[in-house]
Amino acid sequence: MITRRLILAGAAALAFASSASAEDWKAKYPELTFAVVPAENASGVTERWAPFVSYLSKELGVKVTLRIANDYAAVIEGQRAGNIHIASYGSASFARARLTGVKTDAFANDINADGSTGYYSVFFVKANSPYKSVDQLKGKNLGLVDPNSTSGNNVPRFELDKMGIADADTYFGKVVFTGSHENAILALAQGTVDVAANQWTSDDDSTLAQMLTKGMLKNADGSAMKKDNFRIIHKSAPIINGPYAYNSDLPEGAKAAIAKAFFDAPAKDKVAFDRLSDGQKKGFHPATTKDWDGTIELIKFVDALRKKKAS
């Protein structure tokens, strides 16, 4: 005879088993590595990300270690080797990871202050320059970010091709990879390049805006540069915000816990979340890997351009 006591005992045993199963992943993964690519100098990245990583450690119940990667390729190869468990990707670098067989799954991306989940690639020039359009920059110097940067290389090359400039390296006098979004803006401010590609969401949400807030950009006389010292001469179509992705091989319990910690962050640790985004983001939006299928087509297009140039 099945009694209420037996039913309750069975339910309790099932709950205990489920709880134990949920905790199993922590024994296998007592430490998780979270990699980010610096858009700014390394100390700035640490200051921005450290509180959020501490929050993740507390929420997940395992140590989460921040790894500041040298470039997007390092994140891709780290996830391929299984040394990086969670990664902050740009859209193009995530597409590149998938194209090259990395087992990685997107679970979230940023929600902008206005509720949107996209941004733009723009070409900046200094406002006191004579340049009002890209066709006035033939033979001048272009600053890009990184070969795997979405807004700092891949989309700019796609946009240039639409303008009839299939080979940026011969159109411009020099094309320089600066290594980070901040460095591209610095190169423009200091006159090393005449035009710089960069990411831009709004006048108050961009690498340029962050650098101006921190007082990083100076005129020749040492005075602080302002927003009106720069001009956008071209803006791309919207780009989906890059994903946060975890290794596909992580246990399902770990994946669920990581995603939940991200989505809960704005409410559970607003200080850490606001520090991460400089108050420019509202939260994290649930995402799936397929959301970046369109970006894969962009990467294939840029690869084809490169092969055409080499042939």
N, C-alpha and C positions, 0 to 999 in steps of 0.2 A: 504494500500500500504506500502510495506516494503522499507523504505528509508535508505540511507547510514548513516544518523544520528541515526536511530534506531539500526542499526547493530553495530555502534561504541558504542552506549550507552549500548547495551547488552553485548558487549565484555568487556567494562570497568567494568560493574557490576559483570561479571563472574570473572574477574581478582581480583576485590576487595574481592569477596566472597572467592576465593581460598587463597588469602593472609591472610584474617581473619581466615580462617580455619587452615592455617599453623601456625598461632600465638596462636591458642586455647590451644595447649599443654603447652605453657609457663605459662598460667594462672593456669593450673592444676598441673604443675611441676615447681614451681619457683626455686626449688633447686634440683640438681641431685647429687647423691653420687657415686664416682668413687673409687673402692677398688682395691688395689694391695697387693700382698704378698711379703714381703721383702726378697730379695736374699742377702741383706746386712743389716747393722745396721740401726735402724729407722731414725737417722739423715741423713744418706746417701740416704735413700729412699726419704725423704722429699726434700733434695737438688736436687735430680735427677728429681723428678716428679712435684714439685711445679710450675716451669715455664710453663710446658705443661698444667697443670690443669688451670692455669691463662689464657692461650691461649684459652682453651676450653670454659671457662666462657665468654670470650669476643666474641668468634665466635657464641656461642649458644644463647647469650643474657639472660642467667640465671646463677645463682651461681652454680659452680661445686665444690663440697667439696671432698678433698682427704681423704680416709680412709685407713690407713695402717693396714691390718688385721694381726692377730697373726699367722695364718696358712691358708692353703687352705680350710680346713673345715669351717672356719669362713666366707670365701667368698661364699662358696656354700650355707651355711645356711642363709646368709644375702640376697642373691638373691632369695632364696626360700621364705623368709618372705617379699620380696619387699622393703627392706631397702637399698639395693644396686642396683643402676640402670645400672651402667656400671662396668665391671670387667675385669681385666687382669688375664687370666687363664693360667696355664700350660695345656698341652694337656691332661694329665691324670686326672687332677682335673676337667676339662671341661667335659670329658667323665663321670666321677663320678657324676657330677651334673646332666647330662642328664639321666644317669641310675637310679637316685633316684628321678626323676620327676620334677626337677627344670625347670621352664619355662625361658629358656635362649637361645638366638640366637647369633651365631658368625657372625661378619661382617668384620673382618680384622685380619691379623697377620703381623708380621714384615718381611720386605725384608732385607736380609743380604747385606753386602757391595758388595759381588760378584754376587748379583742378585738372589740367591737361597732363599728358604723360609723354610729351615730345619736346624737341628743341630744334635748333637750326645750325647749319654750318654757315659761317659768314666770312667775308674778306674785309678785314680792317685796314685802313690807311690812317695816317695822321691827318688831322683836320686842316693843318696849315700846308699840306701838300697840294699840288695841282690836280691830283688824280681823282676823277669822279666816276670812272668805270674801268673795268679790266682791260678794255682795248686800248687804254692809254698807258698800260704798264708793260708793253712789249720791251724786252731788253732790261727790265728792272729786276730787282731781287725779291723772290717769294720765300716767305717763312712758313714751313709746314711743321707738324708736330712729331709724328711717329708713323712709320709705314703701315701700322695696324690701327691707327687712329681713324675713327669714323669722320668726325667733323674736321680733323686736322690733316687728312690726306685723301681718304677714299672718296668722300662726297665732293671735296673740292675738285678732284680730278674728273669726276663725273660731270660736275657743273661746267668745268672748263671745256670738256668735250662737247657739251651742248652748245657752247659759244663758238664752236669750230676750232678749238685749241686742243688737238688730240695729243700733242706732246708738250707738256708743261716745261720739260727740261730744255727744249730748244726755243720755246717762246720767250721764257724769262732769261735774264742774264745769268742768274744763278738760282737754284732751288736748294734750300737749306732745311734739313731736319733738325729742329732745335731740341727735341727730347721731351718736352712737356708743353702743356698749354700756356703756362706762365712764361716759359722761356720764349715762346713765339711772340707773346705780347711785349716782353722785355726787348727782344731783338728789334721790334718795330719802334718802340719808344726811343731806343738808343740809336736808331738809324742804320742798324746792320742790315735790315731788310726794308723794302719800300711798301710791302703789303704782307699781311699775315692772315692765315686761315685759323679759325678758332670756333669754339662752341658758344652759342648765345641762345638764351631762352627769352629774356626780356632785358630792358635797360638795367633792371635791378638784380638780374639773375644770370650771371655769366662769369667767366674767368676774369674778364676785364673789370667787372663791378667788384669782385672780391679783392682784386689787387688794388684798386683805387681806395676801397674801404681800409685796407691795411697800410696805405701810404707807401706802396712799393714802387710807384712810378713817379719819376722826377723830371722836370724840365732841366735844360742845360744850366740854368741859374740856381738849381737846387730846390726850386719851389715845387709844390705838389701838383701833379697833373690832374686834370678833371675829365669828366665824361665827355665834355665838348672838345677835348683835345684829340678825339678820335672820331672817325667816320666810317660807317658801313657802306661799302659800295656794291655789295652783292649778298643776297640771302637765299639759301637753298629752300627747297620744299621741306616740310616737317620731317624730322627723323625721330623714330621711337627711342625713348630714353633707354640707355643700355641696361642690361639685366644684372641681377645678383643670381649667381648660379652655384649649385652644389654638385659634387661628384655623383654621377648616376649610380655608382656602386655602394653608396652609403645606405645603411639600413633605413627602411621606411619610417621607423620611429624617430630616427635622427633627422630625416628630412622634414617631417611634420613639426618637430620641435623647433628646428631652425626657422622655418617659415613663420610659425606662430610668434616666435620671439621678435622677428622683424616687424610683423604686422601690429604687435602690441606695443612696440617701442615708443611711439609718440605719446601714448597715454601713461605707460609704466615708467619711462625715464625721459621726460620732455627735455630736460637740460642736456642730456647726452645726445638726443636726437637733434635738437636745435643747434648744438655745437657742430654736429656732423654736417648740417646743411646750411649753416649760417642763417638759419631762420627762413631760408628760401624755399623749403619743401614742406608739403603737408603730411606726407606719410609714404607708405609703400603700397603699390598696387599689385594685386595677384597677377602673375604672368605665367605663360607656358612657353616652352621652347619654340613652338611653331610660330609664335608672334614675330620671330626674327627670320622667317623664311624669305621675306622680301629682301632683307639685307644680304642674304646669301647670293641672291641674283645680282646685287650691286657689286659684291666682291668678285663674282665671276666676270662681270663686265670690266672691272678695273684690271683683273688678271689678264683678260684678253687684250686690253690696251697695252699692257706691259709686254706681252708676247709679240704683239704686232710691231712694237717699237724695236724689239730685239731681233726680229727676223729681217 
